[in-house]
Amino acid sequence: TNQSVEELLERFTSGSKRQRLSLVPTIEERAEELAALAQAALASFDPDGDDWAAGWILQVFQRHQPQVLPSLLSSESSGWFSTPSAVGIDYEPLQRDLLAENFEEADRFTSATLRKLAGPGAEQRGYVYFSEVHAINGLDLVTIDRLWTAYSQGRFGFTTQARLLNALDGRYHSLWARIGWKQDGTWTRYPGSFTWSLSAPEGHMPLINQLRGVRLMDAVLHHPSLAARR
Ligand code: UYC
């Protein structure tokens, strides 16, 4: 159709979830026209939120019109979305990798940050005990979750995984196939057999290693700060 790019933006910004999803390819096709009004394209979105429509516009710019990105980012921020941390963690690498769809790197940053948030014991041993999760700062978990949501059309992140688990009445054995962590009853092999792109199944990322059992993931998905976002 020959709607104006302003009309396209209006529908992408304020449409229903289904309408927005149907406009995802059109946003990409019209990247050049959108870049000409880059400031206005993002003006109606909230950097403190997690609206994936803003994340998708930024990913389209990153891929097709990267020259407009610096003008959208203030020099002292970690990217377009705000990334508050209660413990001084810089989320710039995570936001940069998610923006560029470097999902494997973003995933490694996420698990390393979970260890850091859980404390020096977890960092030294190289993995988090489930019993350490309740003390993790909720602000930081929410920042990580918002970024994964915003840069995945709302398909990745802990709250997506928690929502899917909830819809399966808490049955992890059903969740594994749903999020692509098991194929034909076999664990998906890390890292090479995971799908490190937006075409991955919903809830595919971030990964939580199941080598030591499901209790760590269960504690993360049920952290009170995330439960409040579902
Ligand atoms: N790995 O299979 N995983 C590792 C996953 C399992 C294993 C890391 C996820 C099953 C070993 C991450 C799945 C299993 C190591 C993940 C998966 C297994 C390892 C990086 C699907 C064998 C290396 C490290 C559920 C049957 C040794 C980390 C070690 C690493 C993620 C084996 C992110 C989601 C049960 C031997 N696997 N992992 O822990 O100790 O962050 O790390 O889940």
Residues whose N, C-alpha, C, O or C-beta is under 5 A from the ligand:
A	BS01	UYC	S111 G126 W181 W187 T188 R189 Y190 L207 I208 N209 Q210 L211
